[in-house]
Amino acid sequence: MAKTDLFDDELQETAQFFKALAHPARLQILKFLGSRATCFSGDITEVVPLGRTTVNQHVAELKKAGLIKGTAQGTKTNYCLNPEGIQRLNQLGVPFLNELDCKDCSTEKC
Protein backbone atom coordinates (compact mmCIF):
# COMPACT_ATOMS: atom_id res chain seq x y z
CA MET A 1 0.00 0.00 0.00
CA ALA A 2 1.35 3.41 -0.96
CA LYS A 3 1.24 6.16 1.64
CA THR A 4 -1.00 8.20 -0.65
CA ASP A 5 -3.59 5.43 -0.30
CA LEU A 6 -4.10 6.62 3.27
CA PHE A 7 -5.91 9.68 1.89
CA ASP A 8 -9.30 9.87 0.23
CA ASP A 9 -9.60 9.74 -3.55
CA GLU A 10 -10.53 13.40 -3.86
CA LEU A 11 -7.41 14.56 -2.00
CA GLN A 12 -5.26 12.26 -4.12
CA GLU A 13 -6.79 13.62 -7.32
CA THR A 14 -6.37 17.22 -6.12
CA ALA A 15 -2.73 16.53 -5.27
CA GLN A 16 -2.13 15.16 -8.79
CA PHE A 17 -3.50 18.35 -10.31
CA PHE A 18 -1.39 20.54 -8.03
CA LYS A 19 1.67 18.43 -8.85
CA ALA A 20 1.02 19.00 -12.55
CA LEU A 21 0.79 22.76 -11.88
CA ALA A 22 3.98 22.86 -9.82
CA HIS A 23 6.27 24.34 -12.46
CA PRO A 24 6.16 27.78 -14.07
CA ALA A 25 6.69 26.29 -17.54
CA ARG A 26 3.52 24.22 -17.17
CA LEU A 27 1.58 27.23 -15.95
CA GLN A 28 2.85 29.22 -18.94
CA ILE A 29 1.76 26.45 -21.33
CA LEU A 30 -1.72 26.38 -19.77
CA LYS A 31 -2.02 30.19 -19.86
CA PHE A 32 -0.90 30.26 -23.48
CA LEU A 33 -3.37 27.57 -24.55
CA GLY A 34 -6.13 29.20 -22.49
CA SER A 35 -5.56 32.55 -24.18
CA ARG A 36 -6.23 31.13 -27.63
CA ALA A 37 -9.65 30.75 -29.23
CA THR A 38 -8.45 27.67 -31.13
CA CYS A 39 -5.96 24.88 -30.68
CA PHE A 40 -2.30 25.70 -31.21
CA SER A 41 -0.73 23.92 -34.12
CA GLY A 42 2.98 24.32 -33.81
CA ASP A 43 5.97 24.09 -31.57
CA ILE A 44 5.26 24.83 -27.90
CA THR A 45 8.97 25.65 -27.49
CA GLU A 46 8.16 28.93 -29.26
CA VAL A 47 6.28 30.10 -26.17
CA VAL A 48 8.34 28.51 -23.38
CA PRO A 49 11.98 29.57 -22.95
CA LEU A 50 13.31 26.05 -22.45
CA GLY A 51 14.78 23.34 -24.63
CA ARG A 52 12.58 21.06 -26.72
CA THR A 53 13.15 17.96 -24.58
CA THR A 54 12.32 19.81 -21.37
CA VAL A 55 9.20 21.37 -22.87
CA ASN A 56 8.08 17.98 -24.16
CA GLN A 57 8.42 16.57 -20.63
CA HIS A 58 6.25 19.39 -19.26
CA VAL A 59 3.67 18.82 -22.00
CA ALA A 60 3.66 15.12 -21.14
CA GLU A 61 2.95 15.89 -17.47
CA LEU A 62 0.05 18.16 -18.39
CA LYS A 63 -1.35 15.50 -20.71
CA LYS A 64 -0.94 12.85 -18.01
CA ALA A 65 -2.91 15.05 -15.60
CA GLY A 66 -5.63 15.42 -18.24
CA LEU A 67 -5.25 19.19 -18.50
CA ILE A 68 -4.26 19.37 -22.16
CA LYS A 69 -4.74 17.34 -25.30
CA GLY A 70 -2.25 16.88 -28.09
CA THR A 71 -3.10 15.26 -31.38
CA ALA A 72 -0.67 14.72 -34.23
CA GLN A 73 -1.60 15.96 -37.67
CA GLY A 74 1.13 15.20 -40.13
CA THR A 75 4.37 16.70 -38.87
CA LYS A 76 2.61 19.09 -36.47
CA THR A 77 0.82 18.54 -33.20
CA ASN A 78 -2.34 20.39 -32.21
CA TYR A 79 -2.39 21.34 -28.54
CA CYS A 80 -5.58 22.35 -26.71
CA LEU A 81 -6.80 22.63 -23.17
CA ASN A 82 -8.82 19.58 -22.19
CA PRO A 83 -12.19 21.07 -21.10
CA GLU A 84 -13.06 18.07 -18.92
CA GLY A 85 -9.71 18.20 -17.13
CA ILE A 86 -9.88 21.96 -16.59
CA GLN A 87 -13.44 21.65 -15.28
CA ARG A 88 -12.37 18.92 -12.84
CA LEU A 89 -9.39 21.01 -11.70
CA ASN A 90 -11.81 23.86 -10.96
CA GLN A 91 -14.22 21.52 -9.16
CA LEU A 92 -11.45 20.27 -6.87
CA GLY A 93 -8.95 23.10 -6.67
CA VAL A 94 -11.18 26.11 -6.05
CA PRO A 95 -13.06 24.64 -3.05
CA PHE A 96 -9.81 23.29 -1.62
CA LEU A 97 -8.12 26.70 -1.84
CA ASN A 98 -11.21 28.38 -0.40
CA GLU A 99 -10.90 26.13 2.66
CA LEU A 100 -7.54 27.78 3.32
CA ASP A 101 -9.26 31.04 4.23
CA CYS A 102 -7.08 32.88 6.66
CA LYS A 103 -9.30 35.73 7.80
CA ASP A 104 -8.75 34.87 11.44
CA CYS A 105 -5.08 34.01 11.05
CA SER A 106 -2.49 36.19 12.61
CA THR A 107 1.22 35.74 12.94
CA GLU A 108 0.84 36.43 16.66
CA LYS A 109 -0.95 33.08 17.10
CA CYS A 110 1.94 31.10 15.61
GROMACS elastic network, one bead per residue, 0.5 to 0.9 nm:
[ bonds ]
;  ai    aj funct       b0    kb
    1     4     6  0.82821   500
    1     5     6  0.65148   500
    1     6     6  0.84482   500
    2     5     6  0.53749   500
    2     6     6  0.76075   500
    3     6     6  0.56058   500
    3     7     6  0.79704   500
    4     7     6  0.57230   500
    4     8     6  0.85131   500
    4    12     6  0.68362   500
    5     8     6  0.72507   500
    5     9     6  0.80765   500
    5    12     6  0.80072   500
    7    10     6  0.82605   500
    7    11     6  0.64179   500
    7    12     6  0.65714   500
    8    11     6  0.55320   500
    8    12     6  0.64005   500
    8    13     6  0.88036   500
    9    12     6  0.50484   500
    9    13     6  0.61054   500
    9    14     6  0.85399   500
   10    13     6  0.51035   500
   10    14     6  0.60749   500
   10    15     6  0.85176   500
   10    92     6  0.75514   500
   11    14     6  0.50086   500
   11    15     6  0.60401   500
   11    16     6  0.86234   500
   11    92     6  0.85202   500
   12    15     6  0.50919   500
   12    16     6  0.63266   500
   12    17     6  0.88614   500
   13    16     6  0.51210   500
   13    17     6  0.64863   500
   13    18     6  0.88019   500
   13    89     6  0.89739   500
   13    92     6  0.81309   500
   14    17     6  0.52071   500
   14    18     6  0.62905   500
   14    19     6  0.85798   500
   14    89     6  0.73973   500
   14    92     6  0.59738   500
   14    93     6  0.64442   500
   14    96     6  0.83039   500
   15    18     6  0.50527   500
   15    19     6  0.59797   500
   15    20     6  0.85551   500
   16    19     6  0.50064   500
   16    20     6  0.62316   500
   16    21     6  0.87033   500
   16    65     6  0.68603   500
   17    20     6  0.50877   500
   17    21     6  0.63430   500
   17    22     6  0.87410   500
   17    62     6  0.88278   500
   17    65     6  0.62653   500
   17    66     6  0.87180   500
   17    67     6  0.84160   500
   17    89     6  0.66133   500
   17    92     6  0.88753   500
   17    93     6  0.80921   500
   18    22     6  0.61074   500
   18    89     6  0.88224   500
   18    93     6  0.81038   500
   19    22     6  0.50876   500
   19    23     6  0.83151   500
   19    65     6  0.88293   500
   20    23     6  0.74819   500
   20    26     6  0.73979   500
   20    27     6  0.89192   500
   20    58     6  0.85103   500
   20    61     6  0.61285   500
   20    62     6  0.59786   500
   20    64     6  0.84566   500
   20    65     6  0.63533   500
   20    67     6  0.86461   500
   21    24     6  0.76745   500
   21    25     6  0.89072   500
   21    26     6  0.61275   500
   21    27     6  0.61007   500
   21    62     6  0.80015   500
   22    25     6  0.88757   500
   22    26     6  0.74907   500
   22    27     6  0.79064   500
   23    26     6  0.54531   500
   23    27     6  0.65194   500
   23    28     6  0.87996   500
   23    58     6  0.84077   500
   24    28     6  0.60594   500
   24    29     6  0.85908   500
   25    28     6  0.50245   500
   25    29     6  0.62182   500
   25    30     6  0.86973   500
   25    48     6  0.64615   500
   25    49     6  0.82500   500
   25    50     6  0.82487   500
   25    55     6  0.76722   500
   25    58     6  0.71265   500
   26    29     6  0.50391   500
   26    30     6  0.62313   500
   26    31     6  0.85760   500
   26    48     6  0.89590   500
   26    55     6  0.85376   500
   26    58     6  0.59315   500
   26    59     6  0.72422   500
   26    61     6  0.83522   500
   26    62     6  0.70821   500
   27    30     6  0.51143   500
   27    31     6  0.60833   500
   27    32     6  0.84833   500
   28    31     6  0.50576   500
   28    32     6  0.59806   500
   28    33     6  0.85341   500
   28    47     6  0.80447   500
   28    48     6  0.70940   500
   29    32     6  0.51182   500
   29    33     6  0.61589   500
   29    34     6  0.84356   500
   29    44     6  0.76212   500
   29    47     6  0.75548   500
   29    48     6  0.71907   500
   29    58     6  0.86232   500
   29    59     6  0.78917   500
   29    62     6  0.89603   500
   30    33     6  0.51939   500
   30    34     6  0.58994   500
   30    35     6  0.85012   500
   30    62     6  0.85194   500
   30    67     6  0.81138   500
   30    68     6  0.78356   500
   30    80     6  0.89108   500
   30    81     6  0.71771   500
   31    35     6  0.60636   500
   31    36     6  0.88896   500
   32    35     6  0.52397   500
   32    36     6  0.68131   500
   32    47     6  0.76674   500
   33    36     6  0.55103   500
   33    37     6  0.84524   500
   33    38     6  0.83192   500
   33    39     6  0.71769   500
   33    40     6  0.70008   500
   33    68     6  0.85909   500
   33    79     6  0.74644   500
   33    80     6  0.60690   500
   33    81     6  0.61718   500
   34    37     6  0.77573   500
   34    80     6  0.80600   500
   34    81     6  0.66366   500
   35    38     6  0.89739   500
   36    39     6  0.69536   500
   36    40     6  0.75931   500
   36    80     6  0.88489   500
   38    80     6  0.74845   500
   39    78     6  0.59754   500
   39    79     6  0.54614   500
   39    81     6  0.78792   500
   40    43     6  0.84327   500
   40    44     6  0.82999   500
   40    77     6  0.80654   500
   40    78     6  0.54123   500
   40    79     6  0.51119   500
   40    80     6  0.64922   500
   41    44     6  0.86811   500
   41    73     6  0.87553   500
   41    76     6  0.63207   500
   41    77     6  0.56737   500
   41    79     6  0.63684   500
   41    80     6  0.89931   500
   42    45     6  0.88080   500
   42    46     6  0.82944   500
   42    76     6  0.58745   500
   42    77     6  0.61983   500
   42    78     6  0.68013   500
   42    79     6  0.80886   500
   43    46     6  0.57939   500
   43    47     6  0.80939   500
   43    52     6  0.87472   500
   43    76     6  0.77576   500
   43    77     6  0.77398   500
   44    47     6  0.56387   500
   44    48     6  0.65937   500
   44    52     6  0.83191   500
   44    55     6  0.72643   500
   44    56     6  0.83080   500
   44    59     6  0.85769   500
   44    79     6  0.84345   500
   45    48     6  0.50488   500
   45    49     6  0.67125   500
   45    50     6  0.66631   500
   45    51     6  0.68740   500
   45    52     6  0.58877   500
   45    55     6  0.62948   500
   45    56     6  0.84110   500
   46    49     6  0.74032   500
   47    50     6  0.89253   500
   48    51     6  0.83486   500
   48    55     6  0.72006   500
   49    55     6  0.86556   500
   50    53     6  0.83693   500
   50    54     6  0.64121   500
   50    55     6  0.62417   500
   51    54     6  0.53990   500
   51    55     6  0.61726   500
   51    56     6  0.85939   500
   52    55     6  0.51314   500
   52    56     6  0.60290   500
   52    57     6  0.86304   500
   53    56     6  0.50913   500
   53    57     6  0.63127   500
   53    58     6  0.88329   500
   54    57     6  0.51158   500
   54    58     6  0.64401   500
   54    59     6  0.87266   500
   55    58     6  0.50716   500
   55    59     6  0.61504   500
   55    60     6  0.85339   500
   56    60     6  0.60677   500
   56    61     6  0.86855   500
   57    60     6  0.50064   500
   57    61     6  0.63613   500
   57    62     6  0.88133   500
   58    61     6  0.51294   500
   58    62     6  0.63758   500
   58    63     6  0.86606   500
   59    62     6  0.51516   500
   59    63     6  0.61608   500
   59    64     6  0.85379   500
   59    68     6  0.79513   500
   59    70     6  0.87083   500
   60    63     6  0.50474   500
   60    64     6  0.60098   500
   60    65     6  0.85897   500
   61    65     6  0.62017   500
   61    66     6  0.86247   500
   61    67     6  0.88984   500
   62    65     6  0.51210   500
   62    66     6  0.63104   500
   62    67     6  0.54014   500
   62    68     6  0.58529   500
   62    69     6  0.84524   500
   63    67     6  0.58077   500
   63    68     6  0.50567   500
   63    69     6  0.59988   500
   63    70     6  0.75614   500
   63    82     6  0.86428   500
   64    67     6  0.76858   500
   64    68     6  0.84152   500
   65    68     6  0.79692   500
   65    85     6  0.76507   500
   66    69     6  0.73747   500
   66    81     6  0.88161   500
   66    82     6  0.65682   500
   66    84     6  0.79135   500
   66    85     6  0.50612   500
   66    86     6  0.79658   500
   67    80     6  0.88091   500
   67    81     6  0.60063   500
   67    82     6  0.51511   500
   67    83     6  0.76377   500
   67    84     6  0.78952   500
   67    86     6  0.57153   500
   67    89     6  0.81609   500
   68    79     6  0.69362   500
   68    80     6  0.56019   500
   68    83     6  0.81716   500
   68    85     6  0.75068   500
   68    86     6  0.83202   500
   69    78     6  0.79268   500
   69    79     6  0.56625   500
   69    80     6  0.52792   500
   69    81     6  0.60675   500
   69    82     6  0.56055   500
   70    77     6  0.61838   500
   70    78     6  0.54142   500
   70    80     6  0.65522   500
   70    81     6  0.88278   500
   71    76     6  0.85533   500
   71    77     6  0.54217   500
   71    78     6  0.52451   500
   71    79     6  0.67516   500
   71    80     6  0.88451   500
   72    75     6  0.71291   500
   72    76     6  0.59063   500
   72    78     6  0.62376   500
   72    79     6  0.88983   500
   73    76     6  0.53848   500
   73    77     6  0.57052   500
   73    78     6  0.70639   500
   74    77     6  0.77056   500
   80    83     6  0.87665   500
   81    84     6  0.88323   500
   81    85     6  0.80395   500
   81    86     6  0.72993   500
   82    85     6  0.53204   500
   82    86     6  0.61721   500
   82    87     6  0.85575   500
   83    86     6  0.51414   500
   83    87     6  0.59747   500
   83    88     6  0.85300   500
   84    87     6  0.51169   500
   84    88     6  0.61780   500
   84    89     6  0.86107   500
   85    88     6  0.50930   500
   85    89     6  0.61144   500
   85    90     6  0.86270   500
   86    90     6  0.62461   500
   86    91     6  0.86189   500
   87    90     6  0.51203   500
   87    91     6  0.61770   500
   87    92     6  0.87526   500
   88    92     6  0.61889   500
   88    93     6  0.81939   500
   89    92     6  0.53087   500
   89    93     6  0.54667   500
   89    94     6  0.78216   500
   90    93     6  0.52108   500
   90    94     6  0.54361   500
   90    95     6  0.80454   500
   91    94     6  0.63184   500
   91    95     6  0.69507   500
   91    96     6  0.89106   500
   92    95     6  0.60236   500
   92    96     6  0.62797   500
   92    97     6  0.88217   500
   93    96     6  0.51248   500
   93    97     6  0.60864   500
   93    98     6  0.85042   500
   94    97     6  0.52447   500
   94    98     6  0.60909   500
   94    99     6  0.87195   500
   95    99     6  0.62870   500
   95   100     6  0.89928   500
   96    99     6  0.52503   500
   96   100     6  0.70420   500
   97   100     6  0.52964   500
   97   101     6  0.75458   500
   98   101     6  0.56868   500
   99   102     6  0.87295   500
  101   104     6  0.81832   500
  101   105     6  0.85315   500
  102   106     6  0.82083   500
  103   106     6  0.83539   500
  105   108     6  0.85088   500
  105   109     6  0.73863   500
  105   110     6  0.88620   500
  106   109     6  0.56709   500
  106   110     6  0.73788   500
  107   110     6  0.54029   500
